[in-house]
Amino acid sequence: MARIGVEESLANVKEALMEMGHEVVDLRSEEDAAYCDCCIISGQDKDVMGITEAVIAGSVINAQGMSAEDVCQMVNRKLT
């Protein structure tokens, strides 16, 4: 399965992804995201200026306003 980085505040998403068999990594720093196939962020710490630097080659999913099930479905679509 995929290696997925998840912000610590998204415990329900992390649990759902682990149940699906994915390797889940807590995102605490840029280094944590470096080797992930996909990263899930809460959207809470979004860059105010809209300037971001990509540290991963995979997808970044903003989970703001989404259920854990919605996020898992989106992860499956991005990884296939």
C-alpha positions as CSV (number, residue, x, y, z in Angstrom):
1,M,0.0,0.0,0.0
2,A,0.9,3.7,-0.1
3,R,2.9,5.7,2.4
4,I,0.6,8.6,3.4
5,G,1.5,11.6,5.5
6,V,-1.4,13.0,7.7
7,E,-1.4,16.0,10.0
8,E,-1.7,15.0,13.6
9,S,-5.0,16.8,14.1
10,L,-6.7,14.4,11.6
11,A,-6.8,11.3,13.9
12,N,-10.0,9.9,12.4
13,V,-8.5,10.1,8.9
14,K,-5.3,8.5,10.1
15,E,-7.2,5.6,11.6
16,A,-9.3,5.1,8.5
17,L,-6.3,5.0,6.2
18,M,-4.5,2.5,8.5
19,E,-7.6,0.3,8.4
20,M,-7.3,0.3,4.6
21,G,-3.7,-1.0,4.9
22,H,-1.8,2.2,4.2
23,E,1.4,3.2,6.0
24,V,0.6,6.4,7.8
25,V,3.2,9.0,8.9
26,D,2.5,11.9,11.2
27,L,3.3,15.2,9.4
28,R,5.3,17.3,11.8
29,S,7.9,18.8,9.5
30,E,8.9,18.9,5.8
31,E,11.1,15.9,6.2
32,D,8.1,13.8,7.2
33,A,6.4,14.5,3.9
34,A,9.5,13.9,1.7
35,Y,8.9,10.2,1.1
36,C,5.1,10.1,1.1
37,D,3.0,9.1,-1.9
38,C,0.3,11.5,-0.7
39,C,-0.2,14.0,2.1
40,I,-3.4,14.9,3.9
41,I,-3.6,18.4,5.5
42,S,-6.3,20.0,7.6
43,G,-6.2,23.3,5.8
44,Q,-5.8,25.1,9.1
45,D,-2.2,26.2,8.5
46,K,-2.7,27.2,4.9
47,D,-0.2,29.8,3.7
48,V,-1.9,33.2,4.0
49,M,0.0,34.6,1.0
50,G,-0.9,31.6,-1.2
51,I,2.8,30.8,-1.7
52,T,3.8,27.2,-1.1
53,E,6.7,25.1,-1.9
54,A,6.1,21.5,-2.8
55,V,8.2,19.1,-0.8
56,I,6.6,15.9,-2.2
57,A,6.1,14.7,-5.7
58,G,2.7,13.1,-4.8
59,S,-0.7,14.6,-4.2
60,V,-1.6,16.9,-1.4
61,I,-5.3,16.7,-0.2
62,N,-6.9,19.4,1.9
63,A,-9.3,17.6,4.2
64,Q,-11.0,20.8,5.4
65,G,-14.8,20.2,5.5
66,M,-14.4,16.5,4.5
67,S,-15.3,13.3,6.4
68,A,-12.7,10.6,6.9
69,E,-14.6,8.5,4.3
70,D,-14.4,11.3,1.7
71,V,-10.7,11.7,2.3
72,C,-10.1,7.9,1.9
73,Q,-12.1,7.9,-1.4
74,M,-10.0,10.8,-2.7
75,V,-6.8,9.1,-1.7
76,N,-7.8,6.0,-3.6
77,R,-8.6,8.1,-6.7
78,K,-5.3,9.9,-6.5
79,L,-3.2,6.7,-6.1
80,T,-4.8,4.8,-8.9
